[in-house]
């Protein structure tokens, strides 16, 4: 397979269409077999793309929501500001309901709403211009944040290290380099070599379908493992650090990320391996005191029983529990790497200092 690191780190998984009327995404549910782009114009299309994980990963969801609400606002027909704001909020609340756990969704939508409420004296066309600037800014800021996170994360690694990852927190899930996997791409660019173990990440296989695809295309040594193989690769001494992304970090450092992340952290603690969480400050929710306050998304049992199989692998009527995320206790996290620097315990203090 030809490798080209720039082609991977500069993937545009989400963007505003050239005419500014639609959100264009790579359909992540089709990878790695097909690279298909979707053009989203209606509120239902945007909501569904987020809900079905066609666009996924906390930062990418935020970017998509920013562009999405801008496109929807363009079509609001209101005779006055109050009517515009009412309809804007209705669309915003609808998009916000697509997925509950990643705080970036509401974070981006709230940013866009502030543009509307803080410029109420302006004419609607002028507000629209400001909304366009804001959604592009959310995207540009994310590129800069991912770069800085990757830089800080790389400072924690040595050439030749074995790294275990879970889920996908690379360029597809963000806008450049990524967060959890960002240091691997940046290090590779600088000639460093890592041996990466990518958890397949049941049940939706983001590790197998997306992380393995990205890393392999970038020429990074990646070995795909089933989630239940993490313990043996750690025991074998093949893992020097675990790096994962995050969907919501509570004020005390408890971190929601893809289901299975907390299990990796427990294993890492047992084997004495550092466990790093990497994410932008937009993923830190200081209004959320602890992990217990994080709303965990529950998804369709069909994802466990049949989604990726030729025929169902479980009795049709068996009960299933399918939480999309779990919360890793702050005591298991060695450091939280943000674009503003590396936070160490106690997180109640180090995270507070970021804001
Ligand atoms: O359900 P997903 O695929 O959206 O879950 C994504 C994750 O858990 C990622 O690790 C997280 O959003 C960080 S992405 C930079």
Boltz pocket constraint, residues with backbone or C-beta under 6 A from the ligand:
constraints:
  - pocket:
      binder: B
      contacts: [[A, 53], [A, 55], [A, 56], [A, 57], [A, 58], [A, 59], [A, 102], [A, 166], [A, 167], [A, 168], [A, 169], [A, 170], [A, 173], [A, 174], [A, 178], [A, 179], [A, 180], [A, 206], [A, 244], [A, 245], [A, 246], [A, 247], [A, 256], [A, 257], [A, 258], [A, 259], [A, 278], [A, 324]]
      max_distance: 6.0
